[in-house]
Each structure stands twice: as C-alpha cells, then as structure tokens.
Amino acid sequence: MRIHKLIEQWQFALKYEAAQLKKNGGAKYRLQKGTCVHRIKNTRYFTCITNGELPLPDGASVMIEINGESFQALIISNTRGEILLSITDVIMESFKEAWISSETWQLLLELSKRLEEAKEDKHKRSKIQHLMKPSKETNHPVEKIKNNIHELYLRTKYNPSTFIWGPPGTGKTYTLARLAARKLVKGKRVLILSHSNAALDVLMEEITRYLIAKKKWKDGKVLRYGMPGSDVLKKYPFLSSMKWTEECYPEINRDHFSIPADQTPSAIKTEFKEKEKGLVKDARMIGSTLSKAAADPAIYLESFDLVIIDEASMAYVPQLAFASTLGKRIAVCGDFMQLPPVAISKHPMTTKWLQEDIFHHAGVASSLDKKKEVHPQLFMLKEQRRMHPAISSFTNRHVYQNQVFDHPSTIESRASIVEKAPFPNAAAIFLNMDTASQYGGREGSSFSRFHLFSALAAVQLMMNAKSDGLQSIGFISPYRAQAKLVQTFIDHIFEGEEEGLSSATVHKFQGSEKDMILFDLVDTDSHSTAGRLLTNENSLRMVNVAVTRSRGKFIALGNDRFIKRKFNEQQPVRKMASHYSEEGRFEDIRGVSYQSTNKRLIWMDGQQWAGIVKDIQRAEKEIVISIQHPNMLGSKIWDELSNKGASIKIRIITPDSRMTPLTTYQEVETDYQIPFIIIDRKVIWSGGALTEKSILPFARLWSKDAVRTFIEMMDLHKCKVKIIKAASVRKGWKKRISLQEYLATWDTCPFCGGRRNTILEGSGRVLFSCLSCSEERYLTIKQLELYLNHAAMTCPEGHTDLYAEKNGRHLEIKCRVCKEKNNIPSIYY
C-alpha cells in the first residue's frame, strides 16, 4: 500500500477515535488531597490522589473545578491512584477535593496534522516507508559485533529502522540507556520518546546515571522536556528542562522576580516557555512523550540523528510513523507479547491501526516458531534478570516458547523476597478462592467485575507481607472495578503507610515491576460465565504482563473449580492456573494467616455472630443487609434488628424478601448480587456464615470512604426503597430437610463415578459439577419434585399439594390450592 494511502487511513482512524473521545468527554473524575509540589510563574504542579486509575493519557488537556472555579490543566503523569498535573492561574497551595474533565481528543487531532505535513514531504514519506516496510537485508558489518549493545550501535548506524524485541526483565532500559549514551558521546543528536511519562522517566534517569558514572554528563546537554516525576526531579533537578531554564534565567524565575506593571502573568509565562524551548533546541539529547512531541514545535520542527522509542508496543502505529520522520534513523523497542495499544471506538480502521502494535504491522513480529526465520531487522534480548525462575518458568515456556532464559543470579538475588510472608519460601503460588465463590459482583455503572472477599483477602496478604519487611507490593486485576476497590482499601487501611503499595489494571501496570505481585482473576461462580477480558485474543498478553511484573513473589488468586469448568485447557488463564498449581505452590484461601494487625480490618470466627450483633446494637442511622435468603442470618441478628424497631432504617436486599422476619423494614429495589452487611455507612461485614459454606472467617472493614466507594459501585445510593409494614411476621414454607442437604446425597457423578458438587449460582439455578470429568448438569423439574416429596414441604398456608415448573430458565415451586409460589434460593438452605 502506498504511504499516501496509509496516512489517509491513519488520519481517518485518529479523527474517528477523537470524535468518540469528544463524545465521551463529559465524564468527570474526582481528585483528592491536592498538594503543590512545584511552581513556575502562574502555573502550579499538583500531586493528587484518585479513586482508582483514571482513563486519561499523559499529556491530556483537562478542565479542573476547585471550589466552584474552573481552571485549565494538563496531565503530566497518571499512574495507579496518583496523578500529577499542572494548573494554570491558580494561587492555592493545596485543595481537599476537585473534579476534572478531559479534552484528550485534541492530542489525536494534533497528530493528524503532523501526518498531513508528512504526506506532503517526500523525505518524511521515505522514512515512514522504512518503518512500515523494513528491508529484508541489513547493512551493518556483522563481523565487527562485540556484544549486544555494540550490535545495536552498529544496527542503528547503518540501517534506517531497527526493531528491538525486549521481553520483561531482559534489560530494555539498561540497553537503550547505553545505546543512547554512546550515540551522544559520538556527537550524535538523540531523541528519546515513550507513550508514558513514567516509562520515559525510568529511561532518562538511567541515561543520566550512566553518563554521570562515566563522567560524560554536562548540564543542559541532556534534557527531559516537560515535568518529570518527583523522584527523578529530586535526584537530578537539571535533567528537567524547566528546572534548567530556572537555573539559566533566574531573572524570570517567579521565586526571584516581581512582575512589572506593564507585563501580565501570561506574558511572563510566554517568555519563560520561549527560553525553555531555546534550551531544548540547544540540547543534544531530549526526552519527551509521543503526545507532546506531536503537539510541541520545539520537538516536531527539530531533526535528530537517532530517534529511540521505548515501550513502542503500547503506542499507536500513527504515532510511531510520525516519530520516524524526526530522525535519520529510528530504533523501536518493545514487546509484542505484551498488551497492545488501547482505543475506545469500534471501527475497522481504529481496530486495525490503533489496537495492534508496530511489530505486527511492520511484519517483524516473530512467530516464536524456531523453524521460521526471524526478520533481519529484529534484534531480541533473551536473558531475563528480573524474576525468580519459579515465576518466569510459565512465561518462558508458554509465552516465549523457551527463547528467553534466566540469568543464573536470579535465584540468589530474589531469595530475600521469596523467604518473606505470605507463604514463606514460595515464589509462585496459586491461591484457590472457590470457597468464596458467592462474592463476585458487577459495578452498576460499567458492569466491570469485582470480588469483595478476594479484595479483602488481598489487602490482608499485603499486610502480612509488609509486616515481614516487603515494601514493594502491587495488586493487579483485569477489571477496573476490582482495582479501584482494592486501591480504596489500601488508601484507608494503610493510611500514612501506603508507600510502595498500589493497585491497578493490567494495562496500567505494564512497564513497572514490584517485589510481590497479587494477580486477582476475580471471575467466580456468581458471575456465571468467564469474562471476555480473560478469554479474548489478548488474554495471553494480559496474563504475561501480570506475571512478569513480579520480582520475587507472585500470587494468583482464582477459583480453581470455576477455571476448570469455564476455561478450556488451551486458554492462557487455565494454563497459568495449572502451571503454578503443579509446579509452584497450591494454597487455599482458608490457609491465609488472618491476623488482625490493623484496627480498620479485623477478622473473626466465621461461626460467631457476636461482632455483628455488637455493631447492630451500636447502629444509629442505617443498616443494610444483602443476603441470598433470610434464613441464612442467625436468629440473634433478626432479634437485634427487631429490637431496633423504627429507630433506624433497616434496608434489605434479598431475592425473596417475603421471608424476612421483620414487621417493618425497607426493601431495596435492586437485584441481589453478593452477601454483606453495612452499618451506618462506615462498617461493612463480609464472609463467615453470610455464605452457604460458613468455613471462611468474618471480615469487618471500618472505613467511611471505603464503604462509600463500595456503595457507589453497587449503585445503592441510586436505588429506590419500598417500605414494608407487615401486620405480623409472615409464615414460611416448611420443610423437613433443605434442598442443599438433600442434593448432598447425590454426590456421585453418573458419567464417571467421581465426586461432584452442587452449586447455587447467582442466577438462582442449581448446578451439578463433577470434580473429575467436569461434566455439568442443572437441576431438573423431575429432580426437584423428588425433593418436594422427600422433604414433605408445605406452603405458608399448610398445603402439601405442591409441584415444580419452569419459568424461563428458572425453576419454581407452586401450590395447587392457594397458588402461592416460591423460588429455589428460598428453599436451598
């Protein structure tokens, strides 16, 4: 395809995506605890806490509303619960709360303009051609190669385009830093680009450290254009173009200059930016994000000897095509077995050009088949030093097909992490969550999945690790709702001690690493089906990213029984669970050390209701109870609720509120999802005897903010309530034995003779599941009627003439005499 035609397709995709972003741009996001960390003229830089991760890219222009006033702002960095942004014309030093709305589509339109300019320039079109259709022949002298870095130096000297494939832990940052530094020392002008500020900061910091160590550093010759992260700024202040401008032009530094009457703050800002751009132009190495490069003439009007792009597999192909026009040579580094770029619009052109990486489009992605010849322009880093071999064994074998090897030092270098809690002396653990199968729900607004009990258990595992000396811990989930929930728990349980702890989706964690990683699959029986995020075409990449973020301890949380039922043996999640169960360490959620070391999260005996009873007695305003069937709550609970009378609001969520043994209560008009009890919107109870298998401990979480987040996720604040005032407590359906107890006698699979379980799904259907052959069958009408006869069941009026019938996919029980009817969950326990 001709380059003209390619560019037109890219422009269409960019404009289509921009239109979709603009359409969705009305969404607002809450910021908390804004603190000014830097200021230049009338612009202040604030770090803020976010409620989970925000779907906004670095470099996005946003509007921020503080105390009813609106200001223009720019996102500098957006990573896992914290955001750094610059705000114009604001004079405050801090704020408690603010709201931002984005204009991210503008960055895509700027990129489209740069591509239009390239379309009219034959030299730029030629550079794009070399990127998209790299030559099958290399020009560098192979016989002169001394080592990996020297080979890359030669490749980028003689070939227009070089592709570097760097699997996790193989030293991409180390290699690129030394390549860039050697080019600089040889007098070349180098541009370093990345899709995110975080990845760019890591690489620029490594380059700076290397140059200083080699005594080749000169102030002003290497500049990070824009605002680096606070850690980098503290270590190397003159790496920042803004700090270097302040140093070179103290007369326009706000700290030392009074604005003359004839000049406005806007004029001073313009003068400062012009000075900064002049210093950037004089620099020999510049670091910038791809978005900023396309929008700022200080970058896109310049020319470089070599353009190096880090984390290229996460960048849009049109971004990389534009970047190739800025230099004589380009080096593209990334891993096409990690997650591809993300676009929100659904159009064939955006899917093609904004949701697949450059390695595949350029035809250099290896098939990982050793029999197939690797593209000549592709260079692979093969030795990983990040992960303990027990962790990397899965990705080495199932993702990289044994083409990546562990450095011999990885066992010894990670031993101090492996020996720590939780699960001392184990590096790779699969933690089975099948006994907490009823705690999976969906966020009301987005339908993103979450798992309340696994979120609480994950925080407890973090507490165990932290108390044993681990400080770098990450929680990863495929689902935004779960990541948000855990981040909220971290913020308020570890308040003041949360440094080093973070929670985010897999996409947000790409490019970072931690000593310990918790990877929560979330999917469980109450979700009924496996989520698309775990089964789609990118699921192998997602699992790869999650596993490879860990240095010394990796814990996968998942429902082993559900995985075996819902995932086939070739799907990545099933492979990962099987691999770590067999070659790592298989543990059950009941085996976790539930030590209450923090007053905000307390664990108690799952058979004892005393703690809940005390909280009910202390309740002042409201109690919300969500339970699959009222019979599951102990009589002490209902007695205490009755004693409260009309003094507080008692709100009930249950599939069958008719069986609620209260004369006055409020029925919440929402579908039942998971069991919990909320007291005065500041305490939430989970686990224990709230589930059918009361073998889990009770968890008591005390945090107004965490409970508020949970209520918002469940959309409980939007639900209508119906006040129920019964003259007396309604009579119930009587039975000699529960359906669960009756079906427990049918524990032999008729197909293989193995043991099988019965599961009450969130939908209300009863499933027979064989543990041996995985054969599954739902409860039938005939089987239900056998139970009715065996249990000698009577309706509330005492009639015994009962029968079963189907209502859609569900079974119901009806009385032929009085026409009363009942559902399965009501008789299951």
C-alpha positions, 0 to 999 in steps of 0.5 A: 500500500502506498504511504499516501494511502496509509496516512489517509487511513491513519488520519481517518482512524485518529479523527474517528477515535477523537470524535468518540473521545469528544463524545465521551468527554463529559465524564468527570473524575474526582481528585483528592488531597491536592498538594503543590509540589512545584511552581513556575510563574502562574502555573502550579504542579499538583500531586493528587490522589484518585479513586482508582486509575483514571482513563486519561493519557499523559499529556491530556488537556483537562478542565479542573473545578476547585471550589466552584472555579474552573481552571485549565490543566494538563496531565503530566503523569497518571499512574495507579491512584496518583496523578500529577498535573499542572494548573494554570492561574491558580494561587492555592497551595493545596485543595481537599477535593476537585473534579476534572474533565478531559479534552484528550481528543485534541492530542489525536487531532494534533497528530493528524496534522503532523501526518498531513505535513508528512504526506506532503514531504517526500523525505518524511514519506521515505522514512515512514516507508522504512518503518512500515516496510523494513528491508529484508537485508541489513547493512551493518558489518556483522563481523565487527559485533562485540556484544549486544549493545555494540550490535545495536550501535552498529544496527542503528548506524547503518540501517534506517529502522531497527526493531528491538524485541525486549521481553520483561526483565531482559534489560530494555532500559539498561540497553537503550540507556547505553545505546543512547549514551554512546550515540551522544558521546559520538556527537550524535543528536538523540531523541528519546520518546515513550507513550508514558511519562513514567516509562520515559522517566525510568529511561532518562534517569538511567541515561543520566546515571550512566553518563554521570558514572562515566563522567560524560554528563554536562548540564543542559546537554541532556534534557527531559522536556516537560515535568518529570516525576518527583523522584527523578526531579529530586535526584537530578533537578537539571535533567528537567528542562524547566528546572534548567531554564530556572537555573539559566534565567533566574531573572524570570524565575517567579521565586526571584522576580516581581512582575512589572506593571506593564507585563501580565502573568501570561506574558511572563509565562510566554517568555519563560516557555520561549527560553525553555524551548531555546534550551531544548533546541540547544540540547543534544539529547531530549526526552519527551512523550509521543503526545507532546512531541506531536503537539510541541514545535520545539520537538516536531520542527527539530531533526535528530540523528537517532530517534529511540522509542521505548515501550513502542508496543503500547503506542499507536502505529500513527504515532510511531510513523510520525516519530520516524520522520524526526530522525535519520534513523529510528530504533523501536523497542518493545514487546509484542507479547505484551498488551497492545495499544488501547482505543475506545471506538469500534471501527475497522480502521481504529481496530486495525491501526490503533489496537495492534502494535508496530511489530505486527504491522511492520511484519517483524513480529516473530512467530516464536516458531524456531523453524521460521526465520526471524526478520533481519531487522529484529534484534531480541534480548533473551536473558531475563534478570528480573524474576525468580525462575519459579515465576518466569518458568510459565512465561518462558515456556508458554509465552516465549516458547523457551527463547528467553532464559534466566540469568543464573543470579536470579535465584540468589538475588530474589531469595530475600523476597521469596523467604518473606510472608505470605507463604514463606519460601514460595515464589509462585503460588496459586491461591484457590478462592472457590470457597468464596465463590458467592462474592463476585459482583458487577459495578452498576455503572460499567458492569466491570467485575469485582470480588469483595472477599478476594479484595479483602483477602488481598489487602490482608496478604499485603499486610502480612507481607509488609509486616515481614519487611516487603515494601514493594507490593502491587495488586493487579486485576483485569477489571477496573472495578476490582482495582479501584476497590482494592486501591480504596482499601489500601488508601484507608487501611494503610493510611500514612503507610501506603508507600510502595503499595498500589493497585491497578489494571493490567494495562496500567501496570505494564512497564513497572515491576514490584517485589510481590505481585497479587494477580486477582482473576476475580471471575467466580461462580456468581458471575456465571460465565468467564469474562471476555477480558480473560478469554479474548485474543489478548488474554495471553498478553494480559496474563504475561504482563501480570506475571512478569511484573513480579520480582520475587513473589507472585500470587494468583488468586482464582477459583480453581473449580470455576477455571476448570469448568469455564476455561478450556485447557488451551486458554492462557488463564487455565494454563497459568492456573495449572502451571503454578498449581503443579509446579509452584505452590497450591494454597487455599484461601482458608490457609491465609494467616488472618491476623488482625494487625490493623484496627480498620480490618479485623477478622473473626470466627466465621461461626460467631455472630457476636461482632455483628450483633455488637455493631447492630446494637451500636447502629444509629442511622442505617443498616443494610443487609444483602443476603441470598435468603433470610434464613441464612442470618442467625436468629440473634441478628433478626432479634437485634434488628427487631429490637431496633424497631423504627429507630433506624432504617433497616434496608434489605436486599434479598431475592425473596424478601417475603421471608424476612422476619421483620414487621417493618423494614425497607426493601431495596429495589435492586437485584441481589448480587453478593452477601454483606452487611453495612452499618451506618455507612462506615462498617461493612461485614463480609464472609463467615456464615453470610455464605452457604459454606460458613468455613471462611472467617468474618471480615469487618472493614471500618472505613467511611470512604471505603464503604462509600466507594463500595456503595457507589459501585453497587449503585445503592445510593441510586436505588429506590426503597419500598417500605414494608409494614407487615401486620405480623411476621409472615409464615414460611414454607416448611420443610423437613430437610433443605434442598442443599442437604438433600442434593448432598446425597447425590454426590456421585457423578453418573458419567464417571463415578467421581465426586461432584458438587452442587452449586447455587449460582447467582442466577438462582439455578442449581448446578451439578459439577463433577470434580473429575470429568467436569461434566455439568448438569442443572437441576431438573423439574423431575429432580426437584419434585423428588425433593418436594416429596422427600422433604414433605414441604408445605406452603405458608398456608399448610398445603402439601399439594405442591409441584415444580415448573419452569419459568424461563430458565428458572425453576419454581415451586407452586401450590395447587390450592392457594397458588402461592409460589416460591423460588429455589434460593428460598428453599436451598438452605 
